[in-house]
């Protein structure tokens, strides 16, 4: 880990004295860059013994989305003991920002007029020569065929056989829609030719030039048919909540072939592929729209949809510690903190001032012309799906720095302010920007933690771990760590250890402490240093 020693040397040589919130004081440099190739060995310091158990449990704690410090204390990890709030948490810090960002946003609903008439699909056809019945053995240009529910078609042209078409075919035009296709003799003889542009699905939907080899065809067709059913099938149980209230489908999406392509481009498609039963098409979360279309829809989780039903009245109250909290409903407050629903309503109506220390019960009122939408974002789940399905994307980014929640955190995120992943030929690399780095105690843990995260993501995305690239804003040594840093620099770096992950784990949420095995680790003795709080 000569790379890390270079950092210590750089701070000791070039660092400037600065004051800081702890009162200890630091030697500090601004803007430092390190690259660790995970293939060369697991980047765990060898010039002092590292507490790897703490690194592993902490990264698993983040991945679970937890902020409860007791979960770490129960396994003997005390990194966060100095930053615990009255509820035993670190506030809405690392884990919450990684897995469960929640916020309320006011939006102006998007409203569209329902088309009175369906758009015509008719295309000009040549003059039609009508005959009473089609010939049994031979067909002529101008003959009209009745294909039942698919409508009538007219033969436009005979196509002689050639190398690519060994038998005679015909070009047929459907009279109702104008769709032109090539048909075989058997199809004409048995009157079994389908018109993919005929509105055969609940009177409005048609299949168009569908890609029948699409590997997600069944998922898309089921979603499309259900969307049309609730908007246009008046015997459907949900029709009164959708079509009965003017909800409709955009003209483009009435054609399945268009829907088939565009539905992959709306937010959340990768998540729908990975978790098909957890995500469904939603037109209300982004815009509270009365129309299904590419400009109004997203794939939303069941949890996010349930927080945005018309029955939910967004609610706020002040905790016993004096902090204001927002909830998707009064019921959520009661469930999360064990309050009695009757007492909560009495607080809401002004008949009771406090209940279990909670006060100031009130519903949120959106600005005029707006409605509230409750957004719930799982950054890690979105990242994994993006890496799996769109590895060349430049949007593999996570940020744990959420200005909305900073004031409620016991310690704003020192690391993970921007985390970006990059895939090249199946090799996954991670670059992390860290606003503030304690070079003696914090940075060695950060190097190990983000290298572990890169390895875990590589495994569940069927990739190989590449580099961990570490960019630090304020890199510093506390003044009570200077002697320890000098001592560490006198020690010779030893070969890096090897880290092995349980190869059976294929989901980022399934990793446990027992799934990590470190071997060939031969460090120098531990160097004790006090944490500056």
Secondary structure, DSSP 4 states (H G I P E B T S, - for coil): -HHHHHHHHHHHHH-EEE--TTSS-EEEEEEEEEEEEGGG-B---SSS---HHHHHHHHHHHHTT--BHHHHHTTT--TTTTS--TTSB-SS-HHHHHH-EEEEEEEPPP--PPPSSPPP-----PPP---SS--SS---TT-EEE-GGG-EEEEEEEE---SS--S-EEEEEETTT--EEEE-HHHHHTT----TTS--BTTTBB--S--TT-TTHHHHHHHHHHHHHHHH-TTSTTGGGTGGGT-EE-TGGGBHHHHHHHTTSSTTHHHHHHSTTTEEEESSTTT--SEESTTT-EEEEHHHHHTTSTT---EEEE-TTS-EEEESSHHHHHHHHT--HHHHHHHHTTS-SEETTEEEEEE--PPTT-EEEEEEE-HHHHHHHHHHH-TT-S--EE----TTTGGGSSS--SS-SEEEEEEETTEEEEEEEEEEEETTTHHHHHHHHHHHHHHHHHHHTT-EEEEEEEEEEEEEEEGGGHHHHHHHHTSPP---BEEEE-TT--SGGG--GGGEEEES--PPPP---PPP-
